Amino acid sequence: MTATSTVILQVQNLVKHFPIMGGGVFAKSLGAVRAVDGVSFTVYQGETFGLVGESGCGKTTIGRCILQLERPTAGQVIFAGQELTGLTEARLRVIRRQMQVIFQDPYSSLNPRMSVGRCLPSLCRCTALCLGGRSGASVWQNSSPKLGCPPP
Protein backbone atom coordinates (compact mmCIF):
# COMPACT_ATOMS: atom_id res chain seq x y z
CA MET A 1 0.00 0.00 0.00
CA THR A 2 1.09 3.58 -0.43
CA ALA A 3 2.30 5.83 2.36
CA THR A 4 -1.02 7.73 2.24
CA SER A 5 -3.24 4.63 2.62
CA THR A 6 -5.49 4.71 5.68
CA VAL A 7 -5.03 1.92 8.19
CA ILE A 8 -8.42 0.41 9.07
CA LEU A 9 -7.27 -2.44 11.31
CA GLN A 10 -3.97 -3.11 12.99
CA VAL A 11 -3.32 -6.24 15.04
CA GLN A 12 -0.04 -6.28 16.94
CA ASN A 13 1.43 -9.31 18.71
CA LEU A 14 -2.02 -10.82 19.40
CA VAL A 15 -1.93 -13.63 21.95
CA LYS A 16 -4.81 -15.75 23.23
CA HIS A 17 -4.22 -18.57 25.66
CA PHE A 18 -7.05 -20.61 27.17
CA PRO A 19 -6.32 -21.91 30.69
CA ILE A 20 -6.65 -25.61 31.45
CA MET A 21 -8.23 -25.82 34.88
CA GLY A 22 -8.11 -28.76 37.25
CA GLY A 23 -11.41 -29.84 38.79
CA GLY A 24 -12.47 -29.76 42.39
CA VAL A 25 -13.28 -27.09 44.93
CA PHE A 26 -9.86 -25.47 44.72
CA ALA A 27 -9.50 -25.37 40.94
CA LYS A 28 -6.04 -24.50 39.78
CA SER A 29 -4.51 -23.88 36.40
CA LEU A 30 -2.80 -26.94 34.96
CA GLY A 31 -1.50 -25.13 31.91
CA ALA A 32 -2.82 -23.34 28.86
CA VAL A 33 -3.81 -24.00 25.28
CA ARG A 34 -1.87 -21.53 23.14
CA ALA A 35 -4.53 -20.84 20.50
CA VAL A 36 -2.91 -17.69 19.07
CA ASP A 37 0.65 -16.61 19.73
CA GLY A 38 2.13 -13.35 18.43
CA VAL A 39 -0.02 -12.63 15.34
CA SER A 40 0.44 -9.21 13.67
CA PHE A 41 -1.04 -7.72 10.50
CA THR A 42 -2.40 -4.48 9.07
CA VAL A 43 -5.44 -3.97 6.84
CA TYR A 44 -5.67 -0.78 4.76
CA GLN A 45 -8.75 1.00 3.45
CA GLY A 46 -9.98 -0.60 0.23
CA GLU A 47 -8.00 -3.78 0.84
CA THR A 48 -9.55 -7.23 1.04
CA PHE A 49 -8.00 -9.37 3.76
CA GLY A 50 -8.28 -13.14 3.95
CA LEU A 51 -7.01 -15.23 6.83
CA VAL A 52 -6.31 -18.81 5.77
CA GLY A 53 -4.91 -21.80 7.58
CA GLU A 54 -5.48 -25.36 8.63
CA SER A 55 -8.38 -26.42 10.80
CA GLY A 56 -7.70 -25.57 14.43
CA CYS A 57 -4.87 -23.10 13.76
CA GLY A 58 -6.63 -20.12 15.42
CA LYS A 59 -8.38 -18.28 12.56
CA THR A 60 -11.74 -18.06 14.35
CA THR A 61 -10.04 -17.14 17.63
CA ILE A 62 -8.24 -14.26 15.87
CA GLY A 63 -11.57 -13.02 14.49
CA ARG A 64 -13.23 -13.29 17.89
CA CYS A 65 -10.30 -11.43 19.51
CA ILE A 66 -10.51 -8.64 16.91
CA LEU A 67 -14.20 -8.20 17.75
CA GLN A 68 -13.33 -8.53 21.45
CA LEU A 69 -15.80 -11.41 21.82
CA GLU A 70 -12.79 -13.17 23.32
CA ARG A 71 -10.47 -10.86 25.25
CA PRO A 72 -6.85 -11.35 24.13
CA THR A 73 -4.28 -12.53 26.64
CA ALA A 74 -1.88 -9.91 25.23
CA GLY A 75 -1.39 -7.67 22.22
CA GLN A 76 -3.22 -4.77 20.63
CA VAL A 77 -6.21 -4.51 18.30
CA ILE A 78 -6.59 -1.04 16.77
CA PHE A 79 -9.68 -0.38 14.66
CA ALA A 80 -10.08 3.01 12.91
CA GLY A 81 -7.41 4.47 15.19
CA GLN A 82 -8.98 3.24 18.44
CA GLU A 83 -7.38 0.61 20.69
CA LEU A 84 -10.11 -1.93 21.45
CA THR A 85 -8.65 -4.18 24.14
CA GLY A 86 -9.38 -1.82 27.04
CA LEU A 87 -12.87 -0.68 26.02
CA THR A 88 -16.05 -1.41 27.94
CA GLU A 89 -18.73 -3.71 26.56
CA ALA A 90 -21.04 -0.72 25.98
CA ARG A 91 -18.41 1.07 23.86
CA LEU A 92 -17.55 -2.15 21.99
CA ARG A 93 -21.21 -2.66 21.03
CA VAL A 94 -21.13 0.73 19.26
CA ILE A 95 -17.84 0.00 17.46
CA ARG A 96 -18.85 -3.55 16.44
CA ARG A 97 -21.59 -2.05 14.26
CA GLN A 98 -18.78 -0.88 11.95
CA MET A 99 -17.04 -4.28 11.83
CA GLN A 100 -17.77 -7.52 10.04
CA VAL A 101 -16.10 -10.91 10.07
CA ILE A 102 -17.19 -13.47 7.51
CA PHE A 103 -16.59 -17.03 8.62
CA GLN A 104 -16.57 -19.18 5.52
CA ASP A 105 -17.40 -22.84 5.15
CA PRO A 106 -14.37 -24.32 3.35
CA TYR A 107 -16.48 -26.97 1.62
CA SER A 108 -18.52 -24.27 -0.13
CA SER A 109 -15.47 -22.29 -1.24
CA LEU A 110 -12.74 -24.86 -1.96
CA ASN A 111 -12.80 -28.10 -3.89
CA PRO A 112 -11.89 -30.81 -1.33
CA ARG A 113 -10.44 -32.96 -4.13
CA MET A 114 -7.85 -30.29 -5.00
CA SER A 115 -4.85 -29.29 -2.94
CA VAL A 116 -4.45 -25.74 -1.70
CA GLY A 117 -1.53 -25.50 -4.12
CA ARG A 118 -3.96 -26.05 -7.00
CA CYS A 119 -6.85 -23.90 -5.63
CA LEU A 120 -5.01 -20.69 -4.73
CA PRO A 121 -3.28 -20.05 -8.08
CA SER A 122 -6.70 -20.06 -9.74
CA LEU A 123 -7.88 -17.57 -7.12
CA CYS A 124 -4.93 -15.34 -8.01
CA ARG A 125 -5.95 -15.45 -11.67
CA CYS A 126 -9.53 -14.44 -10.80
CA THR A 127 -8.77 -11.53 -8.45
CA ALA A 128 -6.69 -8.39 -8.26
CA LEU A 129 -3.96 -10.20 -6.32
CA CYS A 130 -1.92 -10.35 -9.51
CA LEU A 131 -0.89 -6.71 -9.62
CA GLY A 132 1.70 -5.54 -12.08
CA GLY A 133 0.85 -8.14 -14.71
CA ARG A 134 2.16 -11.07 -12.68
CA SER A 135 0.45 -14.38 -13.33
CA GLY A 136 -1.37 -16.38 -10.67
CA ALA A 137 1.37 -18.98 -10.88
CA SER A 138 4.11 -16.44 -10.13
CA VAL A 139 2.13 -14.97 -7.20
CA TRP A 140 1.64 -18.48 -5.82
CA GLN A 141 5.33 -19.37 -6.42
CA ASN A 142 6.39 -16.36 -4.29
CA SER A 143 3.67 -16.77 -1.63
CA SER A 144 3.62 -20.51 -1.01
CA PRO A 145 6.80 -20.63 1.15
CA LYS A 146 5.43 -17.79 3.33
CA LEU A 147 2.23 -19.79 3.87
CA GLY A 148 4.12 -22.95 4.74
CA CYS A 149 2.88 -24.75 1.63
CA PRO A 150 5.09 -26.75 -0.68
CA PRO A 151 5.96 -24.95 -3.93
CA PRO A 152 3.96 -25.97 -7.00
Secondary structure, 3 states (H helix, E strand, C coil): CCCCCCEEEEEEEEEEEEEEECCCCCCCEEEEEEEEEEEEEEEECCCCCCCCCCCCCCHHHHHHHHCCCCCCCEEEEEECCEECCCCCHHHHHHHHCCCCCCCCCHHHHCCCCCCHHHHHHHHHHHCCCCHHHCCHHHHHHHHHHHHCCCCC
